[in-house]
């Protein structure tokens, strides 16, 4: 019969898979498991796409809030996230239920995420000050509920496998689905919802489409969360179950601090934070550049999203083989530098007079090529950053005696929110710096304004990127280090 372990020695952590193999261990690393695990990130991808691509434009150009106000609202929400996300992660690590540590939170988040996301895109018609407060509040609610899903769900990668390369494979599926969800929703929004009409010749500025978008996005998020949670539910008996402990609030906080004060973790999260700020900055300003600097119409902007759909597949196919051959850190650094170069090059060439003119036949194909390369490299880099974080779990466990997947991935969730937090905040500051007008028409806007925006954007992007690159060089966990950590944990009978 099946033996269920209900208590453990305080000095060790036992894994059900060693005592009660309900299904073959290899099933945890099957394609089926990876598909269910990855599919849930569609919810986060849809949410993040909305925040990074459309939120600043919607509240600035349609709802009439100054760009700096929108950026500030998102920045305030990020400060709240800095406190809320680690609490969610630590709570998940210490939760004990018959559905494990992660799944109760995943199930509970689905409906609240969808409802609050719909309200984000259907704000009341209040004055600017009241609308600013509404944006802060609803943003905090959306991001808190998405954290209740994303943090426990992403933390499962470190429990589903301890293999150095399999972890990259799992995260490849997660980022594949996350980007597919984001890009598919972007194409659907631009092609179906944000269509031009007589009153709104520029589809991106048509307010009616945003309400339709919100409803579909909310439904997609619920489905993705519930399907992924249900699909990985059968593996709950195999996940690590640390001994149940009663902690005071002071002990809870102290353990969080001790776990987080870890060299490789600090280096990795510092680099990831700066990289995600870069991604958020270029994504938030991307639709401004596409509309006002490159002079693209609604269909052409949609074409950019369509071609980018190929990027996650390419990154998915390359990330695991490249990391197996050269190591996660080296490949992540190379991909990040490549992404930065391919994104900045068209702007540099245009400023130098060496790029096709707006409305020329060569412009869109050139932008499509550079956009595909940039996005592929960025996705590959983020896959490896997340995979590197899973290896921090055992490195920290040797030092503290505790598994802290949820806590560590809470900070991964937090730095990803830097895309729509600090990225949007800095974008708002840059728009204010160049005095970018509200409700601007591409046909009448002074071309010097988007040019000035590029001139302040590129140095900002370069500074953030150099800082991220430097931080990542201090991450020291290699394949050899990770395998040695696993060996030492096995010797101590700690899983």
N, C-alpha and C positions, 0 to 999 in steps of 0.2 A: 504494500500500500504506500501511499504518499505520506511522507513525514513532514509535518509543518513545524518549522522552528519558531517558537514564540518568545524565546529569550536568548541572550548571548552574553558571553563574558564581557565585562566592561572594557577589557583591553583589546578586544578584537571586533571586527566587523565581518559578518558572514553573509554569503550570497546564496540565495535560495537555489541557484542553478547547480551548486555543488551538493546540495542535500536532497533536492526534489526536482529532478529533471522532468518537468511536465511535458516539455517538447524538446526535441534535439537542440543542443546549444547552438549548432550552426544555423538554426532557423532565425536566431536573433540577427544574424548578419546576411539574411537572404534579401533578394531584390524586393520581395513583397514587403518585408519590414521597412526597408529603406523608402519605398514608395509611400507607405502610410506615414512614416515619420516625416518625410519631406513635404507631403501634400499640405500639412497644416500651416506651413509658412506662407501659403497663398494669402491667408488672412493678414499676416504682417505686411506682405508685399503690397496688397491692395491699400492698406492703411497708409503705409509709408509713401506710396506713389501719390496718393491724394495730398498728403502733407507737403511733400517736397515739390511736386509739379504744379499743383493748382491752388493750394491754400493761400499763399501770398497774393497771387493774382486775383483770386476770388474776393478776398476781404479788402484788398487795396483798390483794384480797378472797378469792382462791381458794388461792394458794400460801402466803399468810400472811406475806409480807415487809412490813415497815412502808413506808408510802408514801414516806417520806424516803429509805429505802434504795433503792427502785426508781428514784426520780428521780436519786439520786447515781450509781447504776450507769450509767444512760443518759448522765449528764453526763460521767462518766469516759470512756465510749466516744466522746463528742464530742471530748474532748481528743485522743484517739488519732487521730480523723478529721482533726483540724486539721493533723497531720503527714502522715498517709497520703494523703489526697485530693490535695494539691498534687503529691506525688511521682507519683501515678497520672497526673495531668494532664500534668505535664512529661514523663514517660516516654512518654505517648501522642503528644505533640508531636514527640518526637525518634525515635520508632520508625520503621523503614524495612523493610517486607516486601513481598512480591508481592501481599499483600492490603491494602496501604496502612498508614496509621498507626493507624486506629481499630478496624477489624473484628477483628483477632486477639484483642484484649482483650474485645470484645463476645461473640464466640463462646465464649471460654474461661470466661466468668463464669457461663454459664447453669446448668449442673448444680450447681456449688458453692453458688450462691445458693439454689437450691431445697432442697438437703439441709440446709444450715445453718438455713434458715428453719423447716423442720420440727422440728429439734431445739430451736429457741427455744420452741416451744409444747408440747414434750414433755419437760420438765425432769425430772431425777431427784428423788426424794423425799428430799432431804438436809436437814440442819439449816439454820437461817437463814443462818449465816455462810458455809457452803459453797454454798448456793443463791445467795447474793449474789455470790460469786466466779464461779459458773457463768453468771449473768445478764450480768456484765461481759464475760466471755470470749466467749460466744456472740453477744452483741450486736455486739462488735467484728468478729467473723468475718462476720456477715451484712452489716454495713454496708460492710466492705471489699470484699466480692465484688460487692455492688450498685453500689459506686462504680466497679469495673472495667468495668461495663456503662454506667452512667448518664453518666459523665463523657465517654468517647469518643463515645457516641451523641448526647448533647445538643450536643457541639461541632460535629457535622456541619452544624448549621443555618448557621453562618457560612461553611461551604464550599459548601453547596448553592446559596446565592444571596448576592449582595452588595446586593440591592435593599432599601431602607429598609422598604417596606411588605410585601414578600414575606417578609422575616424574621419579621415579626409573624404573617403567615399560617402559616408553618411552625410557629412556637411555639404558635399557636392549636390546631393539630392535635395537637401533643404534649400540651398541657395538657388538651385535650378527652378524649383517650384515657386520660391519667393519672387524671383525675377519674372518668371512667366506670368504669375498673377498680376504683378505690377504693370508689366508691359502690355499684357492683353487688356487690362482695364483701361490703360492709357489710350490704346488704339480704339477700343469700344467707345470711350468717352469722346474722343476727337471726331470719330467717324459717325457716331449715332446720336450722341447727346448734345455736344457743343457744335451744332450746325448753324451756319449763317441764316439769317432771315432779313426781311426788309428793314427792321429796326436795328438789327445787329449784324452788319456786314462782315465783321470779324467773329467767327464762331466761338473763339476762346472767351469772348466777352458777352456771350448770350447767357443771361442769368437763369433762364428756365431749365436749361440742360443740367445744371448742377444738382437740382432737386431729383431729377430722374437718375442721375449718376449715383447719388447717395443711396437711393433705395436698392438699386442693383448691387452696389458694393456691399451694403449691409447684409444682404441675403447670401452673397458669395462668402463673406467672412464667417457667418454662422455655419454654413455647410462645411467649409474647410476645417474649422476647429473640431466640430463634432465627428467628422469622418476620420481625421487623424487620431483623435483621442480614442475612438472606438477601435480603430485598426491596430493600435499599439497596446490596447488594454490586455490582450491575452498574454503579454510578456511581463505583466506586473510581478508575478511570483519569482521572476528571475533577477529582479533588480536588487541592488545592494540595500540592506535594511540595517542601518546602525542601531546600536542599543538605544532604547528609549531613555531619555534623561529629562529631568525637571530642571529648568533653568530660570533663574530670576532675571529681571530686565537688565540688571547690571552684568550678569554672566553672559546673557544673550549678546549684549553690545560688545563685551570684551572679546568674546570668541570671534565676532565679526571682524573686529580690528586686527586680531592676531592673524586670522586667515588672510586678510587682504594685504597685510604688511609683508609682502612676499616679492622678492626682487623680480623674477620672471613675469609675474602677474602685473606688477606696476609698469614694467617696461612695455609689455604687450598692450595693456589697456591705454597707456599714454599715447602710443603710436596709433592704435586703432581709433582713439578719440579724434586725434588730429586728422587722420585719413577720412573718417566719416564726416568731419566738418568740411573737408575739401569737397567730398561728394555732395553734401547737402548744399554747399555754396554754388557749385556749378549746376546742380539740378534745379535749385530755386531760381537762379538767374537764367537757366537754359531757355525757358519759354519766352523770357524777355529778349534774349539774344536772337532766338529764332524768329520772333515776330518783328522786332524793331531794328536789329542790327543786320540780320541776313535777309530780311524782307520776305519771309516765307509765308504762304497762305495756309489755311487750315488743313488742306489735303497734304501739303508738303510736310508740315509738322507731323501729321499722322504717319506719313511715309517713313520719317525718321524712327518713329516708335515701332513700325512694322519690321524694318530691317534689323532693329536691335533685338527682336525676338530670337534671332539666331545666336546672339551673344551668349546667353546662359548655356545653350547646348555645347558651344565650342569650349567654354570655360569648364563645363561639366566633364567633357571628354579629356581635357588636358591636365586638370589640376592634380588628380591622383597620380598619373604616370610621371609628371614632372617632379612632384614632391618626392616620389619614390626614388627617382634618379638623382636629384640634386638637394633634397631636403626642403622642409617647409619654409624656413626662414629665408633662404637664398632666393627661392622662387617668388615668395611674396614681395621681397624687396625689388626684384627685377620687374615684376608685373606692375607694381605701383609706379615705378619710374616710367615704364612704357606708357601706362595710361595717362600720366600727366603730360608726357611729351606729345602724344597723339591728340590730346584735347587742346593744348595750347597752340599747336602749330598752325591751324587755320587762322586763328586770330592774329598771330605774329605775321603770317604771310599777307593777310589782308592789310594790316597796318603798314606793311612794307610795299604794298601795291602789287603783290605777286600772286594774288588769289582771284579766281573768277568773280566778275562783278555780279551784283544782285540781279535777279531775273535772267541771267545768262543760262544757256542750256547745260553748261558744265558745272554750275554751282551745286545743284542738289546731289548729283552723283558723287562729287568730291566730299560733301558733308556726310553723305551716307557711309562712305568708306571710313572716314576718320571716326565717325560716331560708333560704328560697329567695332573697330579696333579698341577704342577707348573703353567702351562698356565691357567688352570681353576681358580686357586686362584687369579692370576694376573688380569684376565679379570673381575672377580667379584669385585675386589678392584677398578679397574678403572671405572666400571659402577657406583659404589657408590660415588666415588670422583666427577664425573660429576653431579650426582644427588644432591650432597651436594652443588655444585655451583649454581644450580637453586634456592636453598633456600636462597642464599646470595642476590638474586635480590630484594626480598621484604624487607629483613633486611636493605639493603642499601637504598631502596626507602623511608622507614620511616625517615631516617636521611637526605637524600638529596632532596626528592620530585621528583626524576627522576628514570625512569626505564632504566637500563643500561645493558640489556641482551647481546647485541652485544659486548660491551666493556669488560664485564666479560668473555664471551666465547672467545674473542680474546686472552686472556691470557691462557685460557684452550688450545686453538689451539697452542699457543706459547710453553707451557710446553710439549705438545705432540710432538712438533718438537724437544724437547730435546732428544727424543728417537734417532732421526737420526742426531742431532746436537751435543750436548755435549756427548751423548753416543758414537757416532762414533769418536769424537775428543779424548775422553779418551782412547777408544780402540786403536786408532792409536798411542797414546803415549805409551801405554803398549806394543804394538807390537815392537815399536822402542826401548823400554827399554830392551827387551830381545833379540834384534837384530834378529828379525824374517826375514828371507831372502825373496826376491821377487822371483816369479816363482818357489816356493818350491815344490818339489815332496814328497808326503807322504812316498814313498818307500825309499828315501835317506836322508830325514831330520833327523838330530840328535834328538833323542827322549827327550834329556834334554831340548831342546828349548820349546816345548809345555808344558813340566812339569814346567819350570820356569814361563811360561805365566800364568799357573794356580796359582802358588804361589804368584804372584803379583796381580792377578785378584781377588781372594777371599777376601783379606783384604780390597781392594778398594770397593768391593761390600758391605761388612759389614759396613764400615764407612758411605757410602752413605745411606744405609738402616736405620741405627740407627739415623742419622740426620733427615731423612724423618719421622720416627716414632715420634720423639720428636716434630717436627713442627706440626704434625696433632693433637697432644694432646691439642693444644691451640685453636682448632676450637670449638666454643661454641653453635652452632645452633642445637637444638634438635627438635623433633617433637612438643613438647610443645611450644618452642620458635617460631617455624614457624607458628603454628596455632594462636598464640597470635598476630604475625605480620599481618596475614591475617585479623584477627578480627579488629585490629586497622585501617588498611587500608580501610576496608569496612565501618567503622564508619565515616571516613573522605571522603567516596565516591571516593576513589582513587583505580584504578584497575591497 
